Amino acid sequence: MSLLCGGFMDNWWVYIVEKKTGLYVGITTDLENRMRQHGQPAPLYYEGPVSKSDALKRERTLKGWSRKKKLELITKAPSQGKTVSFYRSEGVLPVIKVFPKK
C-alpha cells in the first residue's frame, strides 16, 4: 500500500498531469505508481484520499472544465483553505481536504 493512501474505502486520488495533448485528469489508488506510468515525477495537482464514487464524480467534473479553469484550480487552490493535497516536483504543499466526511 502506498504511503499516500488512506483507509480501505477512501483510498482514491484524483489527479492532473500535463501530457503532450494537454492536461490529463485521472483517478488512482496509487499516485506514485500512476506517475511512473505517466512518466511524470509528480502530478501538478491531486485531491484525496476519497471514496471511489467521490473520485469518479470529481474526475467527471474536472474533465468537463476548460484548460483555463483547470490551471486556475492548480494555481489558486492552495490559498482557498479546502482540503486538497498538492504535490509538485519542487516539493509537497500542505494537505487540505476537498471532500469532507458527511
A tleap script that builds the chain and sets N, CA, C and O, in Angstrom:
source leaprc.protein.ff14SB
mol = sequence {
  NMET SER LEU LEU CYS GLY GLY PHE MET ASP
  ASN TRP TRP VAL TYR ILE VAL GLU LYS LYS
  THR GLY LEU TYR VAL GLY ILE THR THR ASP
  LEU GLU ASN ARG MET ARG GLN HIE GLY GLN
  PRO ALA PRO LEU TYR TYR GLU GLY PRO VAL
  SER LYS SER ASP ALA LEU LYS ARG GLU ARG
  THR LEU LYS GLY TRP SER ARG LYS LYS LYS
  LEU GLU LEU ILE THR LYS ALA PRO SER GLN
  GLY LYS THR VAL SER PHE TYR ARG SER GLU
  GLY VAL LEU PRO VAL ILE LYS VAL PHE PRO
  LYS CLYS
}
set mol.1.N position { 0.853 -1.193 0.000 }
set mol.1.CA position { 0.000 0.000 0.000 }
set mol.1.C position { 0.887 1.240 0.000 }
set mol.1.O position { 1.865 1.310 0.744 }
set mol.2.N position { 0.554 2.186 -0.809 }
set mol.2.CA position { 1.312 3.425 -0.909 }
set mol.2.C position { 1.171 4.260 0.363 }
set mol.2.O position { 0.153 4.180 1.051 }
set mol.3.N position { 2.167 5.039 0.666 }
set mol.3.CA position { 2.098 5.952 1.802 }
set mol.3.C position { 1.035 7.020 1.601 }
set mol.3.O position { 0.593 7.636 2.571 }
set mol.4.N position { 0.614 7.253 0.361 }
set mol.4.CA position { -0.364 8.291 0.074 }
set mol.4.C position { -1.800 7.804 0.200 }
set mol.4.O position { -2.731 8.580 -0.017 }
set mol.5.N position { -1.997 6.554 0.541 }
set mol.5.CA position { -3.354 6.007 0.599 }
set mol.5.C position { -3.957 6.147 1.981 }
set mol.5.O position { -3.254 6.097 2.990 }
set mol.6.N position { -5.260 6.322 2.016 }
set mol.6.CA position { -5.994 6.433 3.267 }
set mol.6.C position { -6.543 5.077 3.665 }
set mol.6.O position { -5.879 4.058 3.474 }
set mol.7.N position { -7.759 5.052 4.222 }
set mol.7.CA position { -8.393 3.822 4.639 }
set mol.7.C position { -8.786 2.959 3.456 }
set mol.7.O position { -8.622 3.356 2.302 }
set mol.8.N position { -9.309 1.766 3.750 }
set mol.8.CA position { -9.649 0.790 2.720 }
set mol.8.C position { -10.640 1.340 1.700 }
set mol.8.O position { -10.451 1.149 0.498 }
set mol.9.N position { -11.688 2.016 2.154 }
set mol.9.CA position { -12.716 2.509 1.241 }
set mol.9.C position { -12.391 3.889 0.676 }
set mol.9.O position { -12.895 4.250 -0.387 }
set mol.10.N position { -11.578 4.647 1.353 }
set mol.10.CA position { -11.294 6.021 0.946 }
set mol.10.C position { -9.842 6.176 0.509 }
set mol.10.O position { -9.126 7.044 1.007 }
set mol.11.N position { -9.412 5.326 -0.429 }
set mol.11.CA position { -8.020 5.398 -0.849 }
set mol.11.C position { -7.864 5.814 -2.308 }
set mol.11.O position { -6.869 5.465 -2.942 }
set mol.12.N position { -8.824 6.550 -2.847 }
set mol.12.CA position { -8.772 7.002 -4.231 }
set mol.12.C position { -8.305 8.443 -4.304 }
set mol.12.O position { -8.611 9.258 -3.433 }
set mol.13.N position { -7.561 8.742 -5.352 }
set mol.13.CA position { -6.989 10.058 -5.582 }
set mol.13.C position { -7.390 10.544 -6.970 }
set mol.13.O position { -7.399 9.769 -7.926 }
set mol.14.N position { -7.718 11.814 -7.074 }
set mol.14.CA position { -7.983 12.469 -8.354 }
set mol.14.C position { -6.747 13.304 -8.647 }
set mol.14.O position { -6.247 13.992 -7.758 }
set mol.15.N position { -6.243 13.259 -9.876 }
set mol.15.CA position { -5.003 13.970 -10.164 }
set mol.15.C position { -5.055 14.619 -11.544 }
set mol.15.O position { -5.856 14.249 -12.402 }
set mol.16.N position { -4.169 15.602 -11.726 }
set mol.16.CA position { -3.996 16.265 -13.016 }
set mol.16.C position { -2.515 16.250 -13.358 }
set mol.16.O position { -1.678 16.634 -12.541 }
set mol.17.N position { -2.193 15.805 -14.569 }
set mol.17.CA position { -0.822 15.854 -15.080 }
set mol.17.C position { -0.826 16.531 -16.443 }
set mol.17.O position { -1.849 16.575 -17.126 }
set mol.18.N position { 0.317 17.049 -16.824 }
set mol.18.CA position { 0.485 17.661 -18.153 }
set mol.18.C position { 0.977 16.591 -19.119 }
set mol.18.O position { 1.997 15.945 -18.880 }
set mol.19.N position { 0.244 16.412 -20.207 }
set mol.19.CA position { 0.640 15.486 -21.265 }
set mol.19.C position { 0.844 16.288 -22.548 }
set mol.19.O position { 0.499 17.469 -22.596 }
set mol.20.N position { 1.387 15.680 -23.564 }
set mol.20.CA position { 1.597 16.371 -24.840 }
set mol.20.C position { 0.282 16.890 -25.410 }
set mol.20.O position { 0.253 17.926 -26.075 }
set mol.21.N position { -0.793 16.175 -25.150 }
set mol.21.CA position { -2.101 16.548 -25.688 }
set mol.21.C position { -2.853 17.534 -24.803 }
set mol.21.O position { -3.924 18.002 -25.188 }
set mol.22.N position { -2.323 17.861 -23.629 }
set mol.22.CA position { -2.981 18.801 -22.726 }
set mol.22.C position { -2.965 18.312 -21.298 }
set mol.22.O position { -2.163 17.453 -20.933 }
set mol.23.N position { -3.855 18.860 -20.491 }
set mol.23.CA position { -3.971 18.459 -19.089 }
set mol.23.C position { -4.816 17.200 -19.005 }
set mol.23.O position { -5.938 17.163 -19.510 }
set mol.24.N position { -4.276 16.168 -18.365 }
set mol.24.CA position { -4.960 14.889 -18.229 }
set mol.24.C position { -5.476 14.758 -16.802 }
set mol.24.O position { -4.730 14.985 -15.849 }
set mol.25.N position { -6.740 14.395 -16.651 }
set mol.25.CA position { -7.360 14.168 -15.340 }
set mol.25.C position { -7.627 12.672 -15.206 }
set mol.25.O position { -8.164 12.047 -16.121 }
set mol.26.N position { -7.250 12.100 -14.064 }
set mol.26.CA position { -7.488 10.682 -13.835 }
set mol.26.C position { -7.680 10.388 -12.360 }
set mol.26.O position { -7.589 11.278 -11.514 }
set mol.27.N position { -7.950 9.114 -12.064 }
set mol.27.CA position { -8.063 8.656 -10.680 }
set mol.27.C position { -7.194 7.421 -10.498 }
set mol.27.O position { -6.905 6.705 -11.457 }
set mol.28.N position { -6.785 7.181 -9.269 }
set mol.28.CA position { -5.934 6.037 -8.957 }
set mol.28.C position { -5.970 5.760 -7.464 }
set mol.28.O position { -6.392 6.605 -6.675 }
set mol.29.N position { -5.527 4.577 -7.087 }
set mol.29.CA position { -5.335 4.266 -5.671 }
set mol.29.C position { -3.848 4.316 -5.299 }
set mol.29.O position { -3.490 4.169 -4.130 }
set mol.30.N position { -2.997 4.523 -6.289 }
set mol.30.CA position { -1.558 4.555 -6.044 }
set mol.30.C position { -0.930 5.651 -6.906 }
set mol.30.O position { -0.542 5.408 -8.049 }
set mol.31.N position { -0.834 6.862 -6.346 }
set mol.31.CA position { -0.307 8.005 -7.096 }
set mol.31.C position { 1.133 7.789 -7.559 }
set mol.31.O position { 1.484 8.111 -8.694 }
set mol.32.N position { 1.951 7.250 -6.683 }
set mol.32.CA position { 3.360 7.068 -7.028 }
set mol.32.C position { 3.510 6.178 -8.261 }
set mol.32.O position { 4.242 6.515 -9.192 }
set mol.33.N position { 2.820 5.052 -8.262 }
set mol.33.CA position { 2.886 4.127 -9.392 }
set mol.33.C position { 2.274 4.756 -10.647 }
set mol.33.O position { 2.813 4.609 -11.744 }
set mol.34.N position { 1.159 5.449 -10.482 }
set mol.34.CA position { 0.494 6.064 -11.639 }
set mol.34.C position { 1.378 7.132 -12.277 }
set mol.34.O position { 1.378 7.280 -13.500 }
set mol.35.N position { 2.128 7.875 -11.469 }
set mol.35.CA position { 3.027 8.883 -12.018 }
set mol.35.C position { 4.163 8.215 -12.801 }
set mol.35.O position { 4.589 8.725 -13.837 }
set mol.36.N position { 4.653 7.070 -12.301 }
set mol.36.CA position { 5.664 6.315 -13.053 }
set mol.36.C position { 5.093 5.894 -14.405 }
set mol.36.O position { 5.775 5.991 -15.426 }
set mol.37.N position { 3.835 5.423 -14.416 }
set mol.37.CA position { 3.197 5.002 -15.666 }
set mol.37.C position { 3.050 6.170 -16.646 }
set mol.37.O position { 3.181 5.991 -17.856 }
set mol.38.N position { 2.781 7.351 -16.122 }
set mol.38.CA position { 2.658 8.548 -16.960 }
set mol.38.C position { 4.024 9.119 -17.343 }
set mol.38.O position { 4.108 9.983 -18.215 }
set mol.39.N position { 5.094 8.643 -16.698 }
set mol.39.CA position { 6.419 9.190 -16.946 }
set mol.39.C position { 6.582 10.585 -16.357 }
set mol.39.O position { 7.336 11.408 -16.877 }
set mol.40.N position { 5.866 10.838 -15.265 }
set mol.40.CA position { 5.892 12.138 -14.593 }
set mol.40.C position { 6.497 11.965 -13.202 }
set mol.40.O position { 6.274 10.940 -12.558 }
set mol.41.N position { 7.267 12.961 -12.724 }
set mol.41.CA position { 7.795 12.857 -11.357 }
set mol.41.C position { 6.700 13.021 -10.310 }
set mol.41.O position { 6.779 12.442 -9.227 }
set mol.42.N position { 5.672 13.816 -10.637 }
set mol.42.CA position { 4.587 14.077 -9.691 }
set mol.42.C position { 3.427 14.732 -10.446 }
set mol.42.O position { 3.633 15.342 -11.494 }
set mol.43.N position { 2.196 14.602 -9.905 }
set mol.43.CA position { 1.078 15.306 -10.534 }
set mol.43.C position { 1.198 16.814 -10.310 }
set mol.43.O position { 1.823 17.259 -9.347 }
set mol.44.N position { 0.606 17.579 -11.191 }
set mol.44.CA position { 0.532 19.022 -10.978 }
set mol.44.C position { -0.397 19.326 -9.813 }
set mol.44.O position { -0.236 20.323 -9.110 }
set mol.45.N position { -1.380 18.438 -9.623 }
set mol.45.CA position { -2.437 18.660 -8.645 }
set mol.45.C position { -3.039 17.318 -8.285 }
set mol.45.O position { -3.171 16.448 -9.146 }
set mol.46.N position { -3.405 17.136 -7.026 }
set mol.46.CA position { -4.201 15.967 -6.669 }
set mol.46.C position { -5.063 16.238 -5.460 }
set mol.46.O position { -4.789 17.138 -4.666 }
set mol.47.N position { -6.114 15.442 -5.332 }
set mol.47.CA position { -7.058 15.524 -4.214 }
set mol.47.C position { -7.273 14.127 -3.659 }
set mol.47.O position { -7.303 13.151 -4.410 }
set mol.48.N position { -7.423 14.032 -2.341 }
set mol.48.CA position { -7.737 12.752 -1.756 }
set mol.48.C position { -7.074 12.584 -0.402 }
set mol.48.O position { -6.424 13.508 0.087 }
set mol.49.N position { -7.227 11.423 0.209 }
set mol.49.CA position { -7.956 10.266 -0.294 }
set mol.49.C position { -9.462 10.426 -0.130 }
set mol.49.O position { -9.944 11.041 0.822 }
set mol.50.N position { -10.195 9.851 -1.091 }
set mol.50.CA position { -11.656 9.898 -1.087 }
set mol.50.C position { -12.188 8.534 -1.523 }
set mol.50.O position { -11.423 7.668 -1.946 }
set mol.51.N position { -13.496 8.352 -1.418 }
set mol.51.CA position { -14.109 7.109 -1.883 }
set mol.51.C position { -14.031 7.040 -3.401 }
set mol.51.O position { -13.846 8.060 -4.064 }
set mol.52.N position { -14.172 5.845 -3.946 }
set mol.52.CA position { -14.128 5.679 -5.390 }
set mol.52.C position { -15.246 6.466 -6.065 }
set mol.52.O position { -15.028 7.083 -7.107 }
set mol.53.N position { -16.447 6.449 -5.476 }
set mol.53.CA position { -17.562 7.174 -6.098 }
set mol.53.C position { -17.307 8.679 -6.103 }
set mol.53.O position { -17.618 9.347 -7.089 }
set mol.54.N position { -16.747 9.226 -5.022 }
set mol.54.CA position { -16.406 10.652 -4.996 }
set mol.54.C position { -15.305 10.972 -6.005 }
set mol.54.O position { -15.342 12.012 -6.663 }
set mol.55.N position { -14.331 10.076 -6.123 }
set mol.55.CA position { -13.241 10.292 -7.084 }
set mol.55.C position { -13.783 10.297 -8.511 }
set mol.55.O position { -13.391 11.140 -9.318 }
set mol.56.N position { -14.677 9.369 -8.828 }
set mol.56.CA position { -15.263 9.317 -10.173 }
set mol.56.C position { -16.085 10.569 -10.481 }
set mol.56.O position { -16.023 11.106 -11.587 }
set mol.57.N position { -16.853 11.024 -9.494 }
set mol.57.CA position { -17.650 12.252 -9.685 }
set mol.57.C position { -16.744 13.452 -9.926 }
set mol.57.O position { -16.991 14.253 -10.827 }
set mol.58.N position { -15.691 13.574 -9.116 }
set mol.58.CA position { -14.786 14.713 -9.248 }
set mol.58.C position { -14.020 14.651 -10.571 }
set mol.58.O position { -13.802 15.677 -11.216 }
set mol.59.N position { -13.614 13.448 -10.970 }
set mol.59.CA position { -12.922 13.278 -12.251 }
set mol.59.C position { -13.808 13.743 -13.408 }
set mol.59.O position { -13.347 14.465 -14.293 }
set mol.60.N position { -15.070 13.334 -13.402 }
set mol.60.CA position { -16.006 13.758 -14.456 }
set mol.60.C position { -16.159 15.275 -14.466 }
set mol.60.O position { -16.187 15.898 -15.527 }
set mol.61.N position { -16.257 15.865 -13.272 }
set mol.61.CA position { -16.386 17.319 -13.177 }
set mol.61.C position { -15.165 18.010 -13.773 }
set mol.61.O position { -15.299 18.897 -14.616 }
set mol.62.N position { -13.971 17.601 -13.334 }
set mol.62.CA position { -12.739 18.245 -13.799 }
set mol.62.C position { -12.513 18.036 -15.288 }
set mol.62.O position { -12.015 18.934 -15.967 }
set mol.63.N position { -12.870 16.868 -15.806 }
set mol.63.CA position { -12.712 16.607 -17.240 }
set mol.63.C position { -13.603 17.521 -18.074 }
set mol.63.O position { -13.299 17.795 -19.235 }
set mol.64.N position { -14.692 17.988 -17.494 }
set mol.64.CA position { -15.586 18.896 -18.199 }
set mol.64.C position { -15.126 20.344 -18.187 }
set mol.64.O position { -15.686 21.183 -18.892 }
set mol.65.N position { -14.116 20.637 -17.396 }
set mol.65.CA position { -13.612 22.009 -17.277 }
set mol.65.C position { -12.685 22.345 -18.436 }
set mol.65.O position { -12.067 21.460 -19.028 }
set mol.66.N position { -12.595 23.617 -18.749 }
set mol.66.CA position { -11.642 24.102 -19.756 }
set mol.66.C position { -10.229 24.024 -19.179 }
set mol.66.O position { -10.039 23.909 -17.969 }
set mol.67.N position { -9.250 24.090 -20.070 }
set mol.67.CA position { -7.846 24.126 -19.631 }
set mol.67.C position { -7.613 25.308 -18.701 }
set mol.67.O position { -6.930 25.186 -17.685 }
set mol.68.N position { -8.186 26.450 -19.058 }
set mol.68.CA position { -8.017 27.655 -18.255 }
set mol.68.C position { -8.532 27.443 -16.825 }
set mol.68.O position { -7.872 27.830 -15.860 }
set mol.69.N position { -9.696 26.836 -16.697 }
set mol.69.CA position { -10.286 26.615 -15.375 }
set mol.69.C position { -9.445 25.622 -14.561 }
set mol.69.O position { -9.271 25.797 -13.355 }
set mol.70.N position { -8.924 24.580 -15.224 }
set mol.70.CA position { -8.062 23.617 -14.526 }
set mol.70.C position { -6.786 24.295 -14.040 }
set mol.70.O position { -6.339 24.052 -12.919 }
set mol.71.N position { -6.199 25.145 -14.880 }
set mol.71.CA position { -4.985 25.858 -14.471 }
set mol.71.C position { -5.257 26.804 -13.308 }
set mol.71.O position { -4.408 26.971 -12.432 }
set mol.72.N position { -6.431 27.420 -13.293 }
set mol.72.CA position { -6.800 28.272 -12.162 }
set mol.72.C position { -6.898 27.454 -10.883 }
set mol.72.O position { -6.460 27.901 -9.823 }
set mol.73.N position { -7.475 26.248 -10.975 }
set mol.73.CA position { -7.563 25.361 -9.810 }
set mol.73.C position { -6.169 25.018 -9.302 }
set mol.73.O position { -5.910 25.072 -8.100 }
set mol.74.N position { -5.275 24.666 -10.218 }
set mol.74.CA position { -3.914 24.282 -9.844 }
set mol.74.C position { -3.190 25.429 -9.148 }
set mol.74.O position { -2.515 25.216 -8.141 }
set mol.75.N position { -3.325 26.636 -9.675 }
set mol.75.CA position { -2.572 27.763 -9.117 }
set mol.75.C position { -3.224 28.425 -7.918 }
set mol.75.O position { -2.523 28.966 -7.063 }
set mol.76.N position { -4.556 28.396 -7.829 }
set mol.76.CA position { -5.244 29.119 -6.753 }
set mol.76.C position { -5.642 28.258 -5.564 }
set mol.76.O position { -5.818 28.792 -4.469 }
set mol.77.N position { -5.786 26.995 -5.727 }
set mol.77.CA position { -6.317 26.133 -4.678 }
set mol.77.C position { -5.554 26.164 -3.361 }
set mol.77.O position { -6.201 26.109 -2.316 }
set mol.78.N position { -4.232 26.249 -3.333 }
set mol.78.CA position { -3.548 26.218 -2.031 }
set mol.78.C position { -3.998 27.323 -1.079 }
set mol.78.O position { -3.954 27.138 0.137 }
set mol.79.N position { -4.423 28.450 -1.600 }
set mol.79.CA position { -4.831 29.548 -0.728 }
set mol.79.C position { -6.332 29.546 -0.445 }
set mol.79.O position { -6.830 30.437 0.242 }
set mol.80.N position { -7.061 28.549 -0.969 }
set mol.80.CA position { -8.508 28.516 -0.787 }
set mol.80.C position { -8.936 27.914 0.533 }
set mol.80.O position { -10.085 28.086 0.941 }
set mol.81.N position { -8.036 27.209 1.217 }
set mol.81.CA position { -8.373 26.642 2.507 }
set mol.81.C position { -9.221 25.386 2.464 }
set mol.81.O position { -9.770 24.988 3.491 }
set mol.82.N position { -9.345 24.750 1.309 }
set mol.82.CA position { -10.070 23.485 1.210 }
set mol.82.C position { -9.098 22.365 1.526 }
set mol.82.O position { -7.891 22.592 1.610 }
set mol.83.N position { -9.622 21.143 1.704 }
set mol.83.CA position { -8.714 20.045 1.922 }
set mol.83.C position { -8.359 19.377 0.612 }
set mol.83.O position { -9.120 18.574 0.071 }
set mol.84.N position { -7.228 19.715 0.135 }
set mol.84.CA position { -6.687 19.175 -1.109 }
set mol.84.C position { -5.208 18.970 -0.887 }
set mol.84.O position { -4.551 19.787 -0.241 }
set mol.85.N position { -4.682 17.887 -1.417 }
set mol.85.CA position { -3.251 17.672 -1.339 }
set mol.85.C position { -2.639 18.133 -2.648 }
set mol.85.O position { -3.154 17.812 -3.719 }
set mol.86.N position { -1.571 18.864 -2.578 }
set mol.86.CA position { -0.876 19.318 -3.764 }
set mol.86.C position { 0.527 18.784 -3.714 }
set mol.86.O position { 1.188 18.826 -2.677 }
set mol.87.N position { 0.973 18.286 -4.826 }
set mol.87.CA position { 2.318 17.739 -4.898 }
set mol.87.C position { 2.896 18.159 -6.222 }
set mol.87.O position { 2.382 17.798 -7.281 }
set mol.88.N position { 3.949 18.911 -6.164 }
set mol.88.CA position { 4.620 19.367 -7.376 }
set mol.88.C position { 6.070 18.938 -7.318 }
set mol.88.O position { 6.575 18.597 -6.248 }
set mol.89.N position { 6.733 18.950 -8.433 }
set mol.89.CA position { 8.108 18.451 -8.487 }
set mol.89.C position { 9.034 19.190 -7.529 }
set mol.89.O position { 10.030 18.623 -7.082 }
set mol.90.N position { 8.721 20.463 -7.200 }
set mol.90.CA position { 9.588 21.200 -6.291 }
set mol.90.C position { 9.297 20.904 -4.821 }
set mol.90.O position { 10.016 21.389 -3.948 }
set mol.91.N position { 8.259 20.119 -4.529 }
set mol.91.CA position { 8.007 19.762 -3.141 }
set mol.91.C position { 6.539 19.538 -2.848 }
set mol.91.O position { 5.681 19.661 -3.722 }
set mol.92.N position { 6.276 19.211 -1.609 }
set mol.92.CA position { 4.924 18.905 -1.177 }
set mol.92.C position { 4.365 20.090 -0.400 }
set mol.92.O position { 5.015 20.608 0.508 }
set mol.93.N position { 3.170 20.512 -0.758 }
set mol.93.CA position { 2.484 21.571 -0.036 }
set mol.93.C position { 1.545 20.935 0.984 }
set mol.93.O position { 1.330 19.725 0.917 }
set mol.94.N position { 0.985 21.677 1.911 }
set mol.94.CA position { 0.130 21.099 2.944 }
set mol.94.C position { -1.081 20.348 2.379 }
set mol.94.O position { -1.597 20.674 1.310 }
set mol.95.N position { -1.507 19.349 3.119 }
set mol.95.CA position { -2.695 18.579 2.744 }
set mol.95.C position { -3.925 19.323 3.232 }
set mol.95.O position { -3.992 19.733 4.391 }
set mol.96.N position { -4.889 19.493 2.356 }
set mol.96.CA position { -6.125 20.227 2.645 }
set mol.96.C position { -7.271 19.380 2.097 }
set mol.96.O position { -7.152 18.908 0.966 }
set mol.97.N position { -8.367 19.153 2.811 }
set mol.97.CA position { -9.440 18.270 2.332 }
set mol.97.C position { -10.428 18.954 1.395 }
set mol.97.O position { -10.857 20.081 1.641 }
set mol.98.N position { -10.786 18.251 0.309 }
set mol.98.CA position { -11.784 18.757 -0.635 }
set mol.98.C position { -13.112 18.059 -0.411 }
set mol.98.O position { -14.168 18.672 -0.565 }
set mol.99.N position { -13.075 16.807 -0.055 }
set mol.99.CA position { -14.290 16.031 0.157 }
set mol.99.C position { -14.442 15.725 1.642 }
set mol.99.O position { -14.106 14.621 2.071 }
set mol.100.N position { -14.940 16.673 2.441 }
set mol.100.CA position { -15.082 16.408 3.875 }
set mol.100.C position { -16.088 15.287 4.136 }
set mol.100.O position { -17.052 15.113 3.390 }
set mol.101.N position { -15.851 14.551 5.181 }
set mol.101.CA position { -16.767 13.469 5.562 }
set mol.101.C position { -18.107 14.065 5.987 }
set mol.101.O position { -18.147 15.096 6.658 }
set mol.102.N position { -19.193 13.421 5.600 }
set mol.102.CA position { -20.544 13.912 5.955 }
set mol.102.C position { -21.086 13.145 7.129 }
set mol.102.O position { -22.202 13.408 7.576 }
savepdb mol mol.pdb
quit
